[in-house]
Amino acid sequence: MDAALQQGRARLAKKGPPPEPPSLIKPASPASASKAPLLAKPLPPLAWSPSSRSWCPCPCSCPSPGPTPPTASTTTTPTTAAASDGGPPQNIGTALPSSATAASSPPTTTAETSTSTTNVGSQLVGTFSVMTLNVWISMDEVELRMKALGELIASLSVDIVLLQEMTPYLWNALLAQPAIQQHYACTSLVGQTSSYRTCILSKTTTAFPKSMECVDLPGTGRKAVIGQWDSPIGIIGMASVHLQSEANAIQARDLQFTHVASLLSHCSASIIAGDFNINYNKKEQYAQKCGYEDVWAQLHPDERGYTFDGTTNTNVLSSCQGSAIVSRFDRVVVRGRISPVKIDIVAKMPVDGLAMKWISDHYGLLASFVQKV
């Protein structure tokens, strides 16, 4: 067995909470006390148009598929969408590396694929699934990792996908996957300049999102992305978050979570999921303070549920300078008129063909919910 993995497993036998990653053991930034105005930026949901071979605002404004298949010269790289705030493109349109372009799927004819604008669900009904994953900012094996992620999302048939630590290259590589193009609407990364971007995918046959927006988190350059869906019980809101990383930034994480929760307070039900950067600090009870329940703790009270585990995932050794850290950083919390019925850890199995073996240094969570109609 690898010496680092042996060392990590030996740590688990010791009493006390798991150690914090070295990158997190630093003072909280003075920015955590910032009183800068907090802004929200609308993000029109985008869906793939086979006829134009691009992601466009949907469902109303996408061109309908034409009768003629794309020519051989048509590229599958997502079309450029300039940032509306005047900055460079933050997502769709950031050029893929040449290897990513080559790895993209070949041009697909209209007969081979269904456009995301057809069979669009108008409401989120019954039981639905939500997946969250910190995809890891690493630029290693971008195309292969995002191909594996696209295949995982498709195989699980996830309704709503909340992602964190996304970069333009990673996002474009994921959006080049045929299963994502055929079945999902997405947000762009416009308005996000932090390295820790967040985003949402929504299966169009389940329910097209009513709205999406990018919102500031207090005391940091990071943003949360919030989506809203119509449902029989009213509006269901969901947020993809990546809270402050420093181990002692408890107050900053409290402010950030509380702000996002306040933006969802009008919803009949809401879910906040992502990388909370909480270990087992009993002081960090802000989700409960805002009326949210931790789904893993509710359904698996006797299981630790590590989503960041250096004893089983060697990518953690790369991101944490050789330390086999273990933690439950990633969480799904819920409030309102929906009940969790199941939650599992996903993206935990090694992927064939990946030198780094796992999609990310984090594992993901997949939860199912039922509405209280």
MARBAKOL-740949 format. One record per atom (N, C-alpha, C): residue number from 1; atom name; x, y, z. Coordinates in steps of 0.05 Angstrom, whole numbers. Layout:
BEGIN
resi	name	px	py	pz
NUM	CA	X	Y	Z
...
***
This chain:
BEGIN
resi	name	px	py	pz
1	N	17	-24	0
1	CA	0	0	0
1	C	18	25	0
2	N	9	46	-14
2	CA	24	71	-15
2	C	28	81	13
3	N	52	91	19
3	CA	59	100	46
3	C	41	123	55
4	N	34	141	37
4	CA	17	164	44
4	C	-11	154	52
5	N	-21	134	38
5	CA	-48	123	45
5	C	-47	109	72
6	N	-25	94	77
6	CA	-22	81	103
6	C	-22	102	125
7	N	-7	124	120
7	CA	-5	144	141
7	C	-33	157	146
8	N	-48	161	124
8	CA	-74	173	127
8	C	-93	155	142
9	N	-93	130	136
9	CA	-110	111	150
9	C	-103	108	179
10	N	-77	111	185
10	CA	-69	109	213
10	C	-80	133	229
11	N	-82	156	215
11	CA	-93	180	228
11	C	-122	175	237
12	N	-137	161	221
12	CA	-165	156	226
12	C	-169	141	253
13	N	-149	125	260
13	CA	-151	110	285
13	C	-147	127	310
14	N	-137	151	306
14	CA	-132	169	329
14	C	-158	184	336
15	N	-160	191	361
15	CA	-184	206	369
15	C	-181	235	361
16	N	-204	248	360
16	CA	-205	277	353
16	C	-213	280	324
17	N	-219	305	316
17	CA	-229	311	289
17	C	-206	308	269
18	N	-213	303	244
18	CA	-192	301	223
18	C	-178	327	220
19	N	-152	326	211
19	CA	-137	351	208
19	C	-147	368	185
20	N	-142	394	186
20	CA	-150	411	164
20	C	-128	410	143
21	N	-136	413	117
21	CA	-116	415	96
21	C	-97	438	101
22	N	-71	434	95
22	CA	-51	456	99
22	C	-60	482	86
23	N	-73	481	63
23	CA	-80	505	49
23	C	-102	520	64
24	N	-115	507	83
24	CA	-137	520	98
24	C	-127	531	125
25	N	-103	524	133
25	CA	-93	532	159
25	C	-78	559	155
26	N	-94	580	153
26	CA	-83	607	150
26	C	-104	626	160
27	N	-95	650	168
27	CA	-115	669	179
27	C	-136	676	158
28	N	-160	681	168
28	CA	-181	691	150
28	C	-173	717	138
29	N	-180	722	113
29	CA	-173	747	100
29	C	-188	770	113
30	N	-174	794	115
30	CA	-188	818	125
30	C	-213	824	109
31	N	-214	814	84
31	CA	-238	819	67
31	C	-263	807	79
32	N	-260	788	98
32	CA	-284	776	109
32	C	-301	796	124
33	N	-289	818	132
33	CA	-305	838	146
33	C	-315	860	127
34	N	-311	857	101
34	CA	-319	877	82
34	C	-348	883	82
35	N	-355	909	79
35	CA	-383	917	78
35	C	-391	926	50
36	N	-377	917	30
36	CA	-383	924	3
36	C	-411	916	-5
37	N	-424	932	-22
37	CA	-452	925	-30
37	C	-452	898	-44
38	N	-473	883	-38
38	CA	-475	856	-50
38	C	-494	858	-74
39	N	-485	848	-97
39	CA	-500	850	-121
39	C	-510	823	-131
40	N	-530	824	-147
40	CA	-541	800	-160
40	C	-543	806	-190
41	N	-534	786	-207
41	CA	-534	790	-236
41	C	-551	768	-249
42	N	-572	775	-263
42	CA	-588	754	-277
42	C	-571	738	-297
43	N	-576	712	-298
43	CA	-562	695	-317
43	C	-583	681	-333
44	N	-588	689	-358
44	CA	-608	675	-374
44	C	-600	646	-378
45	N	-618	627	-371
45	CA	-611	599	-376
45	C	-605	594	-405
46	N	-585	577	-411
46	CA	-577	571	-438
46	C	-582	542	-444
47	N	-589	536	-469
47	CA	-592	508	-478
47	C	-579	505	-505
48	N	-573	481	-512
48	CA	-558	475	-537
48	C	-577	475	-561
49	N	-569	489	-582
49	CA	-584	488	-607
49	C	-568	473	-628
50	N	-578	449	-636
50	CA	-564	433	-656
50	C	-560	448	-683
51	N	-580	465	-690
51	CA	-579	478	-716
51	C	-556	499	-717
52	N	-553	514	-695
52	CA	-532	534	-695
52	C	-506	525	-682
53	N	-507	500	-670
53	CA	-484	488	-656
53	C	-473	507	-635
54	N	-492	518	-619
54	CA	-484	537	-598
54	C	-503	536	-575
55	N	-495	547	-553
55	CA	-512	550	-529
55	C	-525	577	-531
56	N	-551	578	-528
56	CA	-566	603	-531
56	C	-587	605	-510
57	N	-596	630	-505
57	CA	-618	634	-485
57	C	-643	618	-494
58	N	-655	604	-475
58	CA	-677	586	-481
58	C	-698	587	-459
59	N	-721	576	-464
59	CA	-728	561	-488
59	C	-738	577	-512
60	N	-744	603	-507
60	CA	-758	618	-528
60	C	-742	627	-551
61	N	-716	633	-547
61	CA	-701	646	-568
61	C	-682	629	-583
62	N	-681	603	-578
62	CA	-664	585	-593
62	C	-675	580	-621
63	N	-659	580	-641
63	CA	-669	573	-668
63	C	-678	544	-667
64	N	-700	538	-681
64	CA	-709	511	-683
64	C	-691	496	-702
65	N	-687	470	-698
65	CA	-669	454	-715
65	C	-677	455	-744
66	N	-659	460	-762
66	CA	-665	460	-790
66	C	-663	432	-802
67	N	-672	429	-826
67	CA	-673	402	-838
67	C	-646	393	-848
68	N	-626	411	-850
68	CA	-601	404	-861
68	C	-580	399	-839
69	N	-567	376	-839
69	CA	-547	370	-819
69	C	-524	390	-821
70	N	-509	394	-799
70	CA	-485	412	-801
70	C	-465	401	-821
71	N	-450	419	-833
71	CA	-429	410	-852
71	C	-406	400	-837
72	N	-388	387	-851
72	CA	-364	375	-839
72	C	-346	396	-826
73	N	-348	421	-835
73	CA	-331	441	-824
73	C	-341	453	-798
74	N	-366	445	-790
74	CA	-377	456	-766
74	C	-362	445	-742
75	N	-355	464	-723
75	CA	-341	456	-699
75	C	-360	451	-677
76	N	-353	434	-658
76	CA	-371	428	-635
76	C	-363	445	-611
77	N	-342	461	-614
77	CA	-334	478	-591
77	C	-356	499	-586
78	N	-366	502	-562
78	CA	-387	521	-556
78	C	-381	549	-567
79	N	-402	563	-577
79	CA	-398	589	-589
79	C	-392	610	-568
80	N	-376	629	-576
80	CA	-368	651	-558
80	C	-392	667	-549
81	N	-393	673	-523
81	CA	-413	691	-512
81	C	-398	712	-496
82	N	-396	736	-505
82	CA	-381	757	-491
82	C	-394	763	-465
83	N	-378	770	-445
83	CA	-389	777	-419
83	C	-405	803	-421
84	N	-429	803	-410
84	CA	-446	827	-413
84	C	-436	850	-395
85	N	-417	844	-377
85	CA	-407	866	-360
85	C	-382	879	-372
86	N	-377	872	-398
86	CA	-355	885	-411
86	C	-329	870	-409
87	N	-327	850	-392
87	CA	-303	835	-388
87	C	-300	814	-409
88	N	-278	798	-408
88	CA	-274	777	-427
88	C	-294	755	-422
89	N	-298	737	-442
89	CA	-317	715	-438
89	C	-309	699	-414
90	N	-328	693	-397
90	CA	-322	678	-372
90	C	-329	649	-375
91	N	-344	642	-396
91	CA	-352	614	-398
91	C	-354	605	-427
92	N	-378	604	-437
92	CA	-382	594	-464
92	C	-367	613	-483
93	N	-348	602	-498
93	CA	-333	618	-516
93	C	-304	620	-508
94	N	-297	614	-483
94	CA	-269	613	-476
94	C	-256	589	-491
95	N	-237	595	-507
95	CA	-226	575	-526
95	C	-216	551	-511
96	N	-224	528	-521
96	CA	-214	503	-510
96	C	-185	498	-520
97	N	-169	485	-504
97	CA	-143	476	-514
97	C	-147	459	-539
98	N	-127	458	-556
98	CA	-130	443	-581
98	C	-137	414	-576
99	N	-126	402	-554
99	CA	-132	374	-548
99	C	-161	371	-540
100	N	-173	392	-527
100	CA	-201	390	-519
100	C	-219	391	-544
101	N	-211	409	-563
101	CA	-227	411	-587
101	C	-227	384	-602
102	N	-203	372	-603
102	CA	-201	347	-617
102	C	-217	325	-604
103	N	-220	327	-577
103	CA	-234	307	-562
103	C	-264	310	-562
104	N	-273	334	-573
104	CA	-302	339	-573
104	C	-316	319	-592
105	N	-341	317	-588
105	CA	-357	298	-604
105	C	-358	308	-633
106	N	-360	290	-653
106	CA	-362	298	-680
106	C	-389	312	-685
107	N	-391	328	-707
107	CA	-416	341	-712
107	C	-439	321	-713
108	N	-461	328	-699
108	CA	-484	311	-697
108	C	-507	321	-714
109	N	-519	305	-729
109	CA	-541	314	-746
109	C	-566	317	-729
110	N	-585	333	-741
110	CA	-610	337	-727
110	C	-624	311	-721
111	N	-622	292	-738
111	CA	-635	266	-734
111	C	-623	250	-711
112	N	-598	256	-705
112	CA	-584	240	-684
112	C	-589	251	-656
113	N	-598	275	-653
113	CA	-600	287	-627
113	C	-626	303	-624
114	N	-636	305	-600
114	CA	-659	322	-595
114	C	-650	348	-584
115	N	-661	370	-594
115	CA	-654	396	-583
115	C	-664	399	-555
116	N	-650	415	-539
116	CA	-658	420	-512
116	C	-683	436	-510
117	N	-693	447	-532
117	CA	-716	464	-531
117	C	-742	448	-535
118	N	-740	422	-541
118	CA	-764	405	-544
118	C	-769	390	-518
119	N	-794	383	-513
119	CA	-802	368	-490
119	C	-792	382	-464
120	N	-794	408	-463
120	CA	-785	423	-440
120	C	-806	421	-418
121	N	-797	412	-394
121	CA	-815	410	-372
121	C	-822	438	-361
122	N	-847	443	-355
122	CA	-855	469	-345
122	C	-854	471	-315
123	N	-855	448	-301
123	CA	-854	448	-272
123	C	-837	425	-261
124	N	-825	430	-238
124	CA	-811	409	-224
124	C	-832	394	-207
125	N	-838	369	-215
125	CA	-860	355	-202
125	C	-850	329	-189
126	N	-865	321	-169
126	CA	-859	295	-156
126	C	-832	294	-143
127	N	-819	271	-147
127	CA	-792	266	-136
127	C	-771	276	-156
128	N	-751	289	-146
128	CA	-729	298	-164
128	C	-702	295	-150
129	N	-681	294	-166
129	CA	-654	289	-155
129	C	-636	314	-159
130	N	-618	317	-140
130	CA	-599	339	-140
130	C	-572	328	-134
131	N	-552	336	-151
131	CA	-525	327	-147
131	C	-507	351	-142
132	N	-488	349	-124
132	CA	-468	370	-121
132	C	-440	358	-122
133	N	-421	373	-134
133	CA	-394	364	-136
133	C	-375	388	-139
134	N	-354	389	-123
134	CA	-332	407	-128
134	C	-314	393	-148
135	N	-312	404	-172
135	CA	-299	389	-194
135	C	-269	391	-194
136	N	-257	408	-177
136	CA	-228	411	-174
136	C	-217	429	-196
137	N	-204	449	-188
137	CA	-194	470	-206
137	C	-170	460	-222
138	N	-159	438	-216
138	CA	-135	427	-230
138	C	-139	427	-260
139	N	-118	434	-275
139	CA	-119	433	-304
139	C	-109	406	-315
140	N	-104	387	-298
140	CA	-95	361	-307
140	C	-119	345	-319
141	N	-114	334	-342
141	CA	-133	316	-355
141	C	-162	328	-356
142	N	-163	353	-363
142	CA	-189	368	-364
142	C	-209	353	-381
143	N	-202	347	-406
143	CA	-222	335	-424
143	C	-231	308	-415
144	N	-213	291	-405
144	CA	-220	265	-396
144	C	-237	265	-371
145	N	-230	284	-353
145	CA	-246	286	-328
145	C	-274	296	-333
146	N	-277	316	-351
146	CA	-303	326	-357
146	C	-320	307	-374
147	N	-306	291	-390
147	CA	-321	270	-405
147	C	-332	250	-385
148	N	-316	242	-365
148	CA	-325	224	-345
148	C	-348	236	-328
149	N	-346	261	-322
149	CA	-367	274	-307
149	C	-393	275	-323
150	N	-391	282	-349
150	CA	-415	282	-366
150	C	-428	255	-367
151	N	-412	234	-369
151	CA	-422	207	-370
151	C	-435	199	-343
152	N	-423	208	-321
152	CA	-434	202	-295
152	C	-461	215	-291
153	N	-463	241	-299
153	CA	-488	256	-296
153	C	-510	242	-313
154	N	-503	234	-338
154	CA	-522	221	-355
154	C	-531	194	-344
155	N	-512	179	-334
155	CA	-518	152	-324
155	C	-536	153	-299
156	N	-533	174	-283
156	CA	-550	177	-259
156	C	-576	191	-265
157	N	-578	203	-289
157	CA	-602	218	-298
157	C	-609	239	-277
158	N	-590	255	-269
158	CA	-594	275	-249
158	C	-611	298	-260
159	N	-630	307	-243
159	CA	-647	329	-252
159	C	-633	356	-250
160	N	-621	362	-227
160	CA	-608	388	-222
160	C	-579	382	-213
161	N	-559	395	-225
161	CA	-531	390	-219
161	C	-519	417	-210
162	N	-508	417	-186
162	CA	-496	441	-174
162	C	-466	436	-172
163	N	-450	453	-186
163	CA	-421	448	-188
163	C	-406	472	-177
164	N	-382	466	-166
164	CA	-364	486	-155
164	C	-336	483	-165
165	N	-320	504	-162
165	CA	-292	505	-170
165	C	-289	500	-200
166	N	-308	511	-214
166	CA	-309	508	-244
166	C	-292	531	-256
167	N	-277	524	-277
167	CA	-262	544	-292
167	C	-274	544	-321
168	N	-268	565	-336
168	CA	-278	566	-364
168	C	-270	541	-380
169	N	-245	532	-377
169	CA	-236	508	-392
169	C	-252	483	-384
170	N	-255	480	-358
170	CA	-270	457	-348
170	C	-299	458	-357
171	N	-311	482	-355
171	CA	-339	485	-363
171	C	-343	480	-392
172	N	-326	491	-409
172	CA	-329	486	-438
172	C	-325	457	-445
173	N	-306	443	-431
173	CA	-302	415	-436
173	C	-326	399	-428
174	N	-340	406	-406
174	CA	-364	392	-398
174	C	-387	398	-417
175	N	-389	423	-426
175	CA	-411	431	-444
175	C	-407	419	-472
176	N	-384	409	-478
176	CA	-379	396	-504
176	C	-389	367	-505
177	N	-397	357	-481
177	CA	-406	329	-480
177	C	-434	326	-492
178	N	-438	307	-510
178	CA	-464	304	-523
178	C	-488	301	-504
179	N	-484	285	-482
179	CA	-506	281	-464
179	C	-515	307	-450
180	N	-495	324	-445
180	CA	-501	350	-432
180	C	-516	368	-452
181	N	-506	368	-477
181	CA	-518	385	-497
181	C	-547	376	-503
182	N	-552	351	-503
182	CA	-579	340	-510
182	C	-600	344	-488
183	N	-591	343	-463
183	CA	-611	341	-442
183	C	-611	363	-421
184	N	-592	382	-422
184	CA	-590	401	-400
184	C	-589	430	-409
185	N	-601	447	-393
185	CA	-597	476	-394
185	C	-575	483	-374
186	N	-562	505	-378
186	CA	-539	512	-361
186	C	-538	542	-355
187	N	-523	549	-335
187	CA	-516	577	-331
187	C	-489	582	-345
188	N	-483	608	-350
188	CA	-457	615	-359
188	C	-440	622	-334
189	N	-415	628	-339
189	CA	-398	638	-317
189	C	-394	668	-318
190	N	-410	681	-334
190	CA	-408	710	-336
190	C	-412	724	-309
191	N	-395	743	-303
191	CA	-397	757	-278
191	C	-380	745	-256
192	N	-368	722	-260
192	CA	-351	709	-240
192	C	-322	711	-249
193	N	-305	722	-232
193	CA	-277	725	-238
193	C	-260	710	-218
194	N	-271	700	-196
194	CA	-256	685	-177
194	C	-248	658	-189
195	N	-228	646	-178
195	CA	-220	619	-187
195	C	-241	598	-179
196	N	-258	606	-159
196	CA	-277	587	-148
196	C	-305	593	-159
197	N	-309	588	-184
197	CA	-335	593	-197
197	C	-355	571	-190
198	N	-381	578	-191
198	CA	-402	559	-187
198	C	-421	560	-211
199	N	-436	538	-215
199	CA	-454	537	-238
199	C	-475	516	-233
200	N	-495	516	-251
200	CA	-518	497	-248
200	C	-525	485	-276
201	N	-531	460	-276
201	CA	-543	446	-299
201	C	-571	437	-291
202	N	-591	440	-309
202	CA	-618	432	-303
202	C	-629	416	-327
203	N	-638	391	-321
203	CA	-648	374	-342
203	C	-674	387	-354
204	N	-674	392	-380
204	CA	-696	406	-392
204	C	-722	390	-393
205	N	-720	364	-394
205	CA	-744	348	-395
205	C	-757	345	-367
206	N	-742	353	-346
206	CA	-753	353	-319
206	C	-767	379	-314
207	N	-753	401	-317
207	CA	-764	427	-314
207	C	-744	448	-322
208	N	-752	466	-339
208	CA	-734	488	-347
208	C	-735	509	-324
209	N	-712	519	-316
209	CA	-711	538	-294
209	C	-727	563	-300
210	N	-741	573	-280
210	CA	-756	598	-281
210	C	-737	622	-283
211	N	-715	620	-268
211	CA	-695	642	-269
211	C	-669	631	-257
212	N	-647	645	-264
212	CA	-621	639	-252
212	C	-607	666	-248
213	N	-591	667	-227
213	CA	-575	692	-223
213	C	-550	685	-208
214	N	-530	703	-211
214	CA	-504	701	-198
214	C	-504	723	-176
215	N	-498	715	-152
215	CA	-500	734	-129
215	C	-473	735	-115
216	N	-467	758	-105
216	CA	-442	762	-89
216	C	-445	748	-62
217	N	-422	737	-53
217	CA	-420	727	-25
217	C	-406	748	-9
218	N	-415	754	15
218	CA	-402	774	32
218	C	-373	768	37
219	N	-356	789	36
219	CA	-328	787	44
219	C	-310	770	26
220	N	-318	766	1
220	CA	-301	749	-16
220	C	-308	756	-45
221	N	-290	749	-63
221	CA	-296	753	-92
221	C	-313	730	-103
222	N	-319	710	-87
222	CA	-334	687	-97
222	C	-364	694	-100
223	N	-377	679	-117
223	CA	-405	682	-122
223	C	-420	656	-117
224	N	-445	658	-112
224	CA	-463	635	-112
224	C	-481	638	-136
225	N	-490	615	-147
225	CA	-509	615	-169
225	C	-535	604	-158
226	N	-557	619	-162
226	CA	-583	611	-152
226	C	-602	606	-175
227	N	-616	585	-174
227	CA	-637	579	-194
227	C	-664	576	-180
228	N	-685	581	-195
228	CA	-713	578	-185
228	C	-729	562	-205
229	N	-746	544	-195
229	CA	-762	527	-212
229	C	-791	528	-202
230	N	-810	529	-221
230	CA	-838	527	-214
230	C	-844	498	-206
231	N	-863	495	-188
231	CA	-871	468	-179
231	C	-900	470	-168
232	N	-913	447	-164
232	CA	-940	447	-153
232	C	-941	460	-125
233	N	-919	460	-110
233	CA	-919	472	-83
233	C	-911	501	-84
234	N	-905	512	-107
234	CA	-895	539	-109
234	C	-866	539	-120
235	N	-852	560	-115
235	CA	-824	562	-125
235	C	-805	546	-108
236	N	-789	530	-121
236	CA	-767	515	-108
236	C	-741	529	-116
237	N	-726	538	-97
237	CA	-700	551	-102
237	C	-677	534	-95
238	N	-655	536	-110
238	CA	-631	521	-104
238	C	-606	538	-108
239	N	-586	535	-92
239	CA	-562	550	-94
239	C	-537	532	-94
240	N	-519	538	-112
240	CA	-493	525	-113
240	C	-473	544	-100
241	N	-460	535	-78
241	CA	-443	553	-62
241	C	-415	540	-58
242	N	-396	557	-55
242	CA	-368	549	-47
242	C	-360	570	-26
243	N	-364	563	0
243	CA	-360	582	21
243	C	-330	585	27
244	N	-324	606	43
244	CA	-297	614	49
244	C	-281	590	58
245	N	-255	588	50
245	CA	-239	564	54
245	C	-224	563	80
246	N	-215	585	90
246	CA	-197	585	113
246	C	-210	571	137
247	N	-194	555	151
247	CA	-205	540	173
247	C	-218	557	194
248	N	-207	581	200
248	CA	-218	597	221
248	C	-238	618	211
249	N	-247	616	186
249	CA	-265	636	174
249	C	-294	629	181
250	N	-299	623	206
250	CA	-326	614	214
250	C	-346	637	210
251	N	-339	661	218
251	CA	-357	684	216
251	C	-363	690	186
252	N	-343	688	169
252	CA	-347	693	141
252	C	-366	673	128
253	N	-362	648	135
253	CA	-380	627	124
253	C	-409	631	134
254	N	-411	640	159
254	CA	-438	645	171
254	C	-451	667	155
255	N	-437	689	150
255	CA	-448	712	135
255	C	-456	704	107
256	N	-439	688	94
256	CA	-443	680	66
256	C	-468	662	64
257	N	-469	642	82
257	CA	-492	624	81
257	C	-518	639	87
258	N	-517	655	108
258	CA	-541	670	116
258	C	-551	688	94
259	N	-533	700	79
259	CA	-541	718	57
259	C	-555	702	35
260	N	-543	679	28
260	CA	-556	662	7
260	C	-584	652	17
261	N	-585	644	42
261	CA	-611	635	53
261	C	-632	657	52
262	N	-623	682	57
262	CA	-642	704	56
262	C	-653	709	28
263	N	-637	703	8
263	CA	-646	707	-20
263	C	-666	685	-29
264	N	-666	663	-14
264	CA	-684	641	-20
264	C	-708	640	-1
265	N	-710	659	17
265	CA	-731	658	38
265	C	-759	660	28
266	N	-763	671	4
266	CA	-790	673	-8
266	C	-799	647	-20
267	N	-781	628	-24
267	CA	-788	603	-37
267	C	-804	584	-19
268	N	-821	568	-31
268	CA	-836	548	-16
268	C	-818	527	-4
269	N	-796	522	-18
269	CA	-775	503	-9
269	C	-749	511	-22
270	N	-727	505	-9
270	CA	-701	512	-20
270	C	-680	492	-11
271	N	-660	489	-29
271	CA	-637	472	-24
271	C	-612	488	-29
272	N	-593	487	-10
272	CA	-567	499	-13
272	C	-547	476	-12
273	N	-530	474	-32
273	CA	-511	452	-34
273	C	-484	461	-45
274	N	-463	447	-38
274	CA	-437	453	-49
274	C	-415	448	-28
275	N	-393	462	-32
275	CA	-370	460	-15
275	C	-372	480	7
276	N	-381	470	31
276	CA	-385	488	54
276	C	-359	494	69
277	N	-338	478	64
277	CA	-313	480	77
277	C	-315	478	108
278	N	-335	463	117
278	CA	-338	457	145
278	C	-326	429	150
279	N	-311	427	172
279	CA	-302	400	180
279	C	-322	390	201
280	N	-314	388	226
280	CA	-333	379	246
280	C	-334	400	269
281	N	-332	425	261
281	CA	-333	446	281
281	C	-362	451	290
282	N	-367	445	316
282	CA	-394	447	326
282	C	-404	475	327
283	N	-386	495	324
283	CA	-394	523	325
283	C	-408	530	299
284	N	-404	515	278
284	CA	-414	523	252
284	C	-442	510	247
285	N	-462	523	259
285	CA	-489	514	258
285	C	-507	534	244
286	N	-496	549	225
286	CA	-511	570	212
286	C	-533	559	194
287	N	-530	535	183
287	CA	-552	524	166
287	C	-576	519	184
288	N	-571	507	207
288	CA	-593	501	226
288	C	-606	527	236
289	N	-589	548	240
289	CA	-599	574	250
289	C	-618	586	229
290	N	-613	580	204
290	CA	-630	591	182
290	C	-653	573	175
291	N	-657	552	191
291	CA	-680	534	187
291	C	-675	511	168
292	N	-649	506	161
292	CA	-642	484	142
292	C	-634	459	157
293	N	-640	436	145
293	CA	-631	410	156
293	C	-610	398	139
294	N	-589	387	151
294	CA	-567	373	137
294	C	-577	346	129
295	N	-579	341	102
295	CA	-592	317	92
295	C	-575	292	100
296	N	-549	294	98
296	CA	-532	270	105
296	C	-536	264	134
297	N	-534	284	151
297	CA	-537	279	180
297	C	-565	268	187
298	N	-585	276	172
298	CA	-612	267	177
298	C	-616	238	169
299	N	-605	230	145
299	CA	-610	204	135
299	C	-588	183	142
300	N	-564	193	149
300	CA	-542	175	156
300	C	-529	185	182
301	N	-544	186	204
301	CA	-533	199	228
301	C	-509	185	240
302	N	-504	159	233
302	CA	-482	144	244
302	C	-458	141	225
303	N	-460	155	202
303	CA	-438	153	183
303	C	-425	180	179
304	N	-398	179	176
304	CA	-384	205	174
304	C	-387	218	147
305	N	-390	203	126
305	CA	-397	214	100
305	C	-375	232	89
306	N	-350	223	91
306	CA	-328	240	80
306	C	-331	244	50
307	N	-330	269	41
307	CA	-329	275	13
307	C	-302	285	4
308	N	-283	287	23
308	CA	-256	295	17
308	C	-239	276	33
309	N	-227	256	20
309	CA	-216	233	35
309	C	-190	224	22
310	N	-168	234	34
310	CA	-142	227	24
310	C	-133	198	29
311	N	-149	183	45
311	CA	-143	155	49
311	C	-153	137	27
312	N	-171	148	10
312	CA	-182	132	-12
312	C	-178	146	-39
313	N	-174	172	-39
313	CA	-172	188	-64
313	C	-145	202	-65
314	N	-127	192	-82
314	CA	-100	203	-82
314	C	-99	232	-94
315	N	-120	241	-107
315	CA	-121	269	-116
315	C	-119	289	-92
316	N	-128	280	-69
316	CA	-126	297	-45
316	C	-97	302	-38
317	N	-80	282	-42
317	CA	-52	285	-37
317	C	-40	307	-54
318	N	-49	310	-79
318	CA	-40	331	-97
318	C	-50	358	-88
319	N	-75	360	-80
319	CA	-86	386	-73
319	C	-79	395	-45
320	N	-70	377	-28
320	CA	-63	383	-1
320	C	-34	377	6
321	N	-17	380	-13
321	CA	12	379	-9
321	C	20	353	5
322	N	9	331	-4
322	CA	17	305	6
322	C	3	295	31
323	N	-15	311	42
323	CA	-29	303	67
323	C	-55	288	60
324	N	-59	266	73
324	CA	-83	249	68
324	C	-106	259	86
325	N	-116	283	79
325	CA	-137	296	95
325	C	-164	281	91
326	N	-180	281	112
326	CA	-207	271	110
326	C	-227	291	122
327	N	-249	296	108
327	CA	-269	315	118
327	C	-295	312	103
328	N	-316	324	115
328	CA	-342	325	102
328	C	-347	354	94
329	N	-331	364	76
329	CA	-334	392	67
329	C	-360	396	52
330	N	-368	377	37
330	CA	-391	380	18
330	C	-417	372	31
331	N	-437	389	28
331	CA	-462	385	42
331	C	-486	392	24
332	N	-509	380	31
332	CA	-535	388	19
332	C	-553	393	43
333	N	-564	418	43
333	CA	-583	425	65
333	C	-609	434	52
334	N	-631	430	67
334	CA	-658	434	56
334	C	-677	447	76
335	N	-696	462	66
335	CA	-717	473	83
335	C	-743	474	67
336	N	-765	476	81
336	CA	-791	481	67
336	C	-806	455	60
337	N	-822	457	40
337	CA	-842	437	33
337	C	-831	414	15
338	N	-807	406	21
338	CA	-796	382	8
338	C	-781	365	29
339	N	-781	339	25
339	CA	-768	321	44
339	C	-747	305	30
340	N	-723	302	42
340	CA	-703	284	30
340	C	-711	255	34
341	N	-707	238	13
341	CA	-713	210	16
341	C	-688	193	13
342	N	-667	204	2
342	CA	-643	188	-2
342	C	-619	207	-8
343	N	-596	199	1
343	CA	-571	213	-6
343	C	-548	194	-6
344	N	-532	195	-27
344	CA	-509	177	-31
344	C	-484	194	-39
345	N	-461	182	-34
345	CA	-436	194	-44
345	C	-431	183	-72
346	N	-425	201	-90
346	CA	-420	193	-118
346	C	-393	203	-127
347	N	-385	195	-152
347	CA	-358	202	-163
347	C	-336	191	-145
348	N	-342	168	-132
348	CA	-323	156	-113
348	C	-306	134	-126
349	N	-315	124	-149
349	CA	-301	101	-161
349	C	-279	112	-181
350	N	-256	99	-182
350	CA	-236	106	-202
350	C	-247	104	-230
351	N	-237	121	-248
351	CA	-247	122	-275
351	C	-226	109	-294
352	N	-233	90	-310
352	CA	-215	78	-329
352	C	-205	99	-348
353	N	-179	98	-353
353	CA	-167	117	-373
353	C	-157	142	-360
354	N	-163	148	-335
354	CA	-153	172	-322
354	C	-128	165	-306
355	N	-106	178	-312
355	CA	-81	174	-297
355	C	-85	181	-268
356	N	-101	203	-263
356	CA	-106	211	-236
356	C	-129	196	-222
357	N	-142	178	-238
357	CA	-161	158	-228
357	C	-188	170	-221
358	N	-190	192	-207
358	CA	-215	203	-199
358	C	-221	229	-214
359	N	-247	236	-217
359	CA	-255	260	-230
359	C	-245	285	-216
360	N	-245	284	-190
360	CA	-239	307	-173
360	C	-224	298	-148
361	N	-215	318	-132
361	CA	-205	312	-106
361	C	-227	309	-85
362	N	-251	318	-93
362	CA	-275	314	-77
362	C	-292	292	-88
363	N	-308	279	-71
363	CA	-330	263	-80
363	C	-355	280	-81
364	N	-375	271	-95
364	CA	-400	286	-97
364	C	-422	274	-80
365	N	-444	288	-79
365	CA	-468	278	-65
365	C	-492	278	-84
366	N	-508	258	-83
366	CA	-532	256	-99
366	C	-555	251	-80
367	N	-574	270	-79
367	CA	-597	268	-61
367	C	-623	268	-77
368	N	-643	254	-67
368	CA	-670	254	-79
368	C	-689	267	-59
369	N	-709	282	-70
369	CA	-728	296	-53
369	C	-756	291	-64
370	N	-775	292	-45
370	CA	-803	290	-53
370	C	-818	315	-43
371	N	-836	325	-59
371	CA	-850	350	-51
371	C	-874	343	-33
372	N	-878	361	-14
372	CA	-901	358	5
372	C	-924	374	-7
373	N	-939	362	-25
373	CA	-960	375	-40
373	C	-985	378	-21
***
